[in-house]
Amino acid sequence: PLEYEPFALASTLFENVHASHEEWQNALRLYVRASFMPQVQAIERAFAHTVYEKDGEKIVGDYNTLVHMQRVSIMAVLAANRMYHSESEQLLLMTGSRMHDAGKLVPEIRLLSGVPNLSDEQRTLMDSHAARGLEFTAVTSLGPIVQGLAGCHHMYQARPYGANLPMDGRRTDMEQILATVDALEAMTAVREYRQNEQELAATGAPVRPPCYTPLAAMQKLRDPTTGLRVSPMIFHTLDELLNIDSSIPPTASQQTYQ
């Protein structure tokens, strides 16, 4: 499998996660088990080593997406474990989470990764990556599992994150956890193309996707109009892990962006 350093990196990036030693051990054990699955190995190696050309420059791999999937898988399993889901369910969630963005391996979609201001046509193409990812997993024994997770993942692609997601009880806890953690990580990840607090202060308005604080991101995901309609227990569990209370409406003095 790929070296295990990405786990250490991905876990330390969640600096505000309040999990016990036993919870981290459980997540690491499942991370290692998933790392030996051929399907996970193939997709992660493709993200790590595939060479493609962008704006006349050769680029090796898509590190942002690789780390994103790993971070989502770890946080999702921490939440599922605290919600008392079985080990087999947690392993499926770990595995599916580490493959859920496989559609970004499609060349024309990969070229859009990190582009800050997409046109409507480009946004439609980028938003198709969840469905396109099924092409990489449908022929494997994990196909039905990943299809269920990716189907949920695909439903929240409308902007803002989580807008109009019809969680109606037919989605499993695993699918709801993945959709919520995926949106949370995407909104809070510090990446080179994200606009930070200093840039926002200088421009007065976001010109690139901003990087939210965990509290602000969770508050947006809880919003009854534009947020995710998932089990309240998922929000409660993530609040516990992040040591925040996103059920309280934001205040004027609250920091919104990192």
C-alpha positions in Angstrom: 0.0 0.0 0.0 0.9 3.6 -0.1 3.1 4.7 2.8 1.2 5.5 6.0 2.5 9.0 6.4 -0.7 10.4 4.7 -2.7 9.2 7.7 -0.5 11.1 10.1 -0.8 14.2 7.9 -4.5 13.9 7.4 -5.2 13.3 11.1 -3.1 16.2 12.3 -4.8 18.6 9.9 -7.9 18.1 12.1 -6.2 20.0 14.9 -9.4 20.7 16.7 -10.7 17.1 16.7 -11.4 15.9 20.3 -11.2 12.1 20.0 -9.8 9.7 22.5 -6.7 7.6 22.0 -8.9 4.5 21.5 -10.9 6.3 18.9 -7.8 7.3 16.9 -6.5 3.7 17.2 -9.7 2.4 15.8 -9.6 4.8 12.9 -5.9 4.0 12.2 -6.6 0.2 12.3 -9.5 0.6 9.8 -7.3 2.9 7.6 -4.6 0.3 7.4 -7.1 -2.5 6.6 -8.6 -0.4 3.8 -5.1 0.4 2.5 -4.6 -3.2 1.6 -7.7 -3.4 -0.6 -6.6 -3.4 -4.3 -9.4 -1.0 -5.3 -8.2 1.6 -2.8 -4.6 1.1 -3.7 -5.3 1.6 -7.5 -7.3 4.8 -7.0 -4.9 6.4 -4.5 -1.9 5.5 -6.6 -3.6 7.1 -9.6 -4.2 10.3 -7.7 -0.6 10.3 -6.3 1.3 9.4 -9.5 -0.7 10.1 -12.7 1.0 12.8 -14.8 -1.2 15.3 -16.7 -0.7 18.6 -18.4 -2.3 21.8 -17.3 -1.7 25.2 -18.8 1.4 23.8 -20.6 2.9 22.5 -17.4 3.3 18.8 -16.5 1.8 18.1 -13.1 2.3 14.9 -11.1 -0.8 13.7 -9.2 -3.7 15.5 -7.5 -2.5 15.8 -3.9 -5.4 17.9 -2.8 -8.0 15.4 -3.7 -6.0 12.5 -2.3 -5.6 14.1 1.1 -9.2 15.3 1.0 -10.5 11.7 0.6 -8.2 10.5 3.4 -9.3 13.2 5.7 -13.0 12.6 5.0 -12.5 8.9 5.6 -10.9 9.4 9.0 -13.4 12.0 10.3 -16.3 9.9 9.0 -15.1 6.8 10.8 -14.5 8.8 14.0 -18.2 9.9 13.8 -19.5 6.5 12.9 -17.6 4.9 15.8 -19.0 7.4 18.3 -22.5 6.7 16.9 -21.9 3.0 17.8 -22.0 1.7 14.3 -20.5 -1.8 13.8 -16.9 -2.4 12.7 -18.1 -3.8 9.4 -20.1 -0.6 8.7 -17.1 1.6 9.7 -14.8 -0.4 7.3 -17.3 0.1 4.4 -17.4 3.8 5.2 -13.6 4.0 5.4 -13.3 2.2 2.1 -16.0 4.1 0.3 -14.8 7.5 1.6 -11.3 6.8 0.2 -12.8 6.2 -3.2 -15.7 8.7 -3.4 -13.9 11.3 -5.6 -12.6 8.8 -8.1 -14.4 10.6 -10.8 -11.8 13.4 -10.6 -9.5 11.0 -12.3 -11.4 11.7 -15.6 -8.9 13.9 -17.5 -11.3 16.7 -18.4 -12.5 16.9 -14.8 -9.0 16.8 -13.3 -8.0 19.9 -15.3 -10.6 21.8 -13.4 -9.3 20.9 -10.0 -8.3 24.0 -8.0 -9.7 26.4 -10.6 -11.3 29.2 -8.5 -14.0 30.7 -10.8 -15.6 28.0 -13.0 -18.0 28.9 -15.8 -21.5 27.3 -15.7 -20.4 24.7 -18.2 -17.2 23.9 -16.2 -19.3 23.7 -13.0 -21.7 21.2 -14.6 -18.7 19.1 -15.7 -17.1 19.3 -12.3 -20.3 18.4 -10.5 -20.5 15.3 -12.6 -17.5 13.8 -11.0 -19.4 11.9 -8.4 -21.5 10.1 -11.0 -18.4 9.6 -13.2 -16.6 8.0 -10.3 -19.0 5.0 -10.5 -17.2 4.1 -13.7 -14.1 3.3 -11.7 -15.9 1.2 -9.1 -18.9 -0.5 -10.7 -16.9 -3.5 -11.9 -15.4 -4.2 -8.5 -16.9 -6.1 -5.6 -17.2 -2.7 -3.8 -19.4 -1.3 -6.6 -22.8 -1.3 -4.8 -21.2 0.1 -1.6 -19.4 2.9 -3.3 -22.4 3.6 -5.6 -24.6 4.1 -2.5 -22.1 6.4 -1.0 -21.3 8.3 -4.2 -25.0 8.6 -4.9 -25.4 10.5 -1.7 -22.2 12.5 -2.4 -23.6 13.5 -5.8 -26.8 14.9 -4.3 -25.1 17.8 -2.5 -23.1 19.1 -5.4 -25.4 22.1 -5.8 -23.9 25.3 -4.4 -23.7 26.3 -1.6 -22.5 23.1 -0.1 -25.5 21.1 0.9 -28.2 23.2 -0.8 -31.4 21.3 -1.5 -30.2 17.9 -0.3 -33.4 15.8 0.1 -32.3 13.5 2.9 -35.6 11.7 3.4 -34.8 8.7 5.5 -34.0 6.4 2.6 -30.3 7.3 2.9 -28.3 5.2 5.3 -26.4 6.7 8.2 -23.2 5.8 6.3 -24.3 7.8 3.3 -25.4 10.8 5.4 -22.2 10.8 7.4 -20.1 10.8 4.2 -22.1 13.6 2.7 -21.8 15.7 5.8 -18.1 15.2 6.5 -17.3 15.6 2.8 -19.0 19.0 2.7 -17.4 20.0 6.1 -13.9 19.1 4.9 -14.3 20.8 1.6 -15.5 24.0 3.3 -12.7 24.1 6.0 -9.7 22.8 4.1 -6.8 25.3 3.7 -5.7 25.1 0.1 -3.7 27.4 -2.1 -6.7 28.5 -4.2 -8.8 29.3 -1.2 -9.3 33.0 -0.1 -8.2 33.6 3.4 -9.3 36.2 6.0 -6.6 38.7 5.0 -7.6 38.6 1.4 -11.3 39.0 2.3 -10.5 42.0 4.3 -8.6 43.6 1.4 -11.2 42.8 -1.3 -14.4 43.2 0.8 -16.0 40.2 -0.8 -15.0 36.7 -1.7 -13.5 36.4 -5.2 -12.5 32.8 -4.7 -14.1 30.1 -2.5 -13.4 31.0 1.1 -12.1 28.8 3.8 -14.6 28.6 6.7 -13.9 28.0 10.3 -15.3 24.6 11.6 -18.0 26.4 13.5 -19.1 28.6 10.6 -19.1 25.5 8.3 -21.2 23.5 10.7 -23.7 26.3 11.1 -24.1 26.6 7.3 -24.6 22.8 7.1 -27.3 23.0 9.8 -29.1 25.9 8.0 -32.7 24.7 7.5 -32.9 26.4 4.1 -29.5 25.7 2.4 -28.0 23.1 4.7 -28.0 19.3 4.8 -31.1 17.6 5.9 -29.4 14.7 7.7 -30.0 13.0 11.1 -29.6 15.5 13.9 -27.4 12.9 15.6 -24.7 13.4 12.9 -24.5 17.2 13.6 -24.4 16.5 17.3 -21.6 13.9 17.0 -19.5 16.2 14.8 -20.0 19.1 17.2 -18.7 16.8 20.0 -15.7 15.8 18.0 -14.9 19.5 17.1 -15.8 20.8 20.6 -18.3 23.3 19.2 -22.0 24.0 19.4 -23.2 24.8 15.9 -26.9 24.8 17.0 -26.4 28.3 18.3 -27.0 30.9 15.5 -23.9 32.9 14.4 -23.3 36.3 16.0 -22.0 39.4 14.4 -18.7 39.2 16.1 -18.1 35.5 15.2 -15.2 34.7 12.9 -16.5 33.2 9.7 -13.3 32.5 7.7 -9.9 31.1 8.6 
